[in-house]
Amino acid sequence: MSLTNIQAALADKGYREFSRPFELNIVGVRSDNTRPNLFDDTLNVYYKTTSGDWQLHSWPATTDPGTYWLENPLNPQGTAILKAGQYPGSHAIGMHRGKYLALVQVRPVTVLRDYERKAVLDFMNGKEDTGLFGINIHHALGEGTTRFVDKFSAGCQVFANVEDFNLFMSLCQRHKQLYGNEFTYTLIDERALIREAKKN
């Protein structure tokens, strides 16, 4: 995952980039793969250090719901798939389902409602729905690396590896101390990165 390509994809969309020291840019990159249940996306965090250099971390994750929730929607209108976009101040450090600290949704985001009840991801045709849906950023199993998404995401952004998540949360805590408990989440499509790579 190239930082240059991520930055170019954000610039192409006119999205905001944060550049104060240790102020986090949190960017999910959604794989072009429509098979669900895999941790085949990435969660990326980049920020400037005190020396002015950019630092990038990229971790395996899912930005999509698992097969279970695609086939058994929590919402009668369909399972939530977060729409690509930038969501200013959308998240804050808080308790994920009352269990552990994570980034929890605090401002509206837009999702696509997949109502077909099939184990296939559709990023294009769902009905748009904007609101507070608990689209949190959290981890899967509490130890090691989780292989399959299953019930761990009904639309959340989920880390495959808990140690990656713990590092992510330590960066979030530092951001909170410096700039307050407000985080912008940006989700881009892998195809946007490929376009920027070709341009460069």
Secondary structure by P-SEA (a helix, b strand, c coil): ccaaaaaaaaaaabbbbbccccccbbbbbbccccccccccbbbbbbbbccccbbbbbbbbbbccccaaaaacccccccccccccccccccccccccccccccccccbbbbbbbbccccccccccccccccccccbbbbbccccccccccccccccccccccaaaaaaaaaaaaaaaaccccbbbbbbbbaaaaaaaaaac
